């Protein structure tokens, strides 16, 4: 069976998670050197989630420079 078009999740509409899983939190704490291997895995301190912001690319006027180069030749 196929999935109806209205039920498919588009790639752009996937939301970012704002909470890490326990394993991800442990990895982050190890990077920050705040996790002790002998310590407990319950009651871990909170870890801030970095938000990734995509910057819009500026339009480059490549067509004009290509035209000018071809006129000189």
C-alpha positions in Angstrom: 0.0 0.0 0.0 1.1 3.5 -0.6 0.9 6.5 1.7 -1.6 9.2 0.8 -0.1 12.5 -0.2 -1.7 14.4 2.6 0.0 12.1 5.2 3.6 12.4 3.8 6.0 14.6 5.7 7.9 17.0 3.6 11.6 17.4 4.3 11.2 21.2 4.9 8.4 20.8 7.4 10.4 18.7 9.9 10.8 20.6 13.1 14.0 20.8 15.1 14.0 19.0 18.4 14.6 21.1 21.4 15.5 18.3 23.8 18.4 15.9 23.6 18.1 12.2 24.3 20.0 10.8 27.2 22.9 9.4 25.0 23.2 12.7 23.2 23.3 14.6 26.5 26.0 12.3 27.8 28.1 12.9 24.6 27.7 16.7 25.0 28.6 16.6 28.7 31.7 14.5 27.8 32.7 17.2 25.3 32.3 19.9 27.9 34.2 17.6 30.4 31.2 17.7 32.9 30.4 14.0 32.8 32.1 11.5 35.1 32.1 7.9 33.9 31.5 6.6 37.4 28.5 9.0 37.9 24.9 8.2 37.5 23.1 8.5 34.2 19.8 9.7 35.8 19.4 13.3 36.9 21.9 14.7 34.3 22.3 18.4 34.1 20.5 20.3 31.3 22.4 20.8 28.1 21.6 23.7 25.8 20.5 22.8 22.3 22.2 24.9 19.6 19.8 26.2 17.1 21.0 26.2 13.5 20.0 29.2 11.6 20.4 29.1 7.9 21.4 32.4 6.3 19.9 33.4 3.0 22.4 33.5 0.2 22.8 36.7 -1.6 22.1 36.7 -5.3 25.4 37.0 -7.2 25.5 38.9 -10.5 27.4 36.2 -12.3 25.5 36.6 -15.6 26.6 40.3 -16.0 30.3 39.5 -15.4 30.1 36.6 -17.9 28.6 38.8 -20.5 31.3 41.5 -19.9 34.1 38.9 -20.2 32.7 37.5 -23.5 32.4 41.0 -25.0 36.1 41.7 -24.3 37.3 38.5 -26.0 
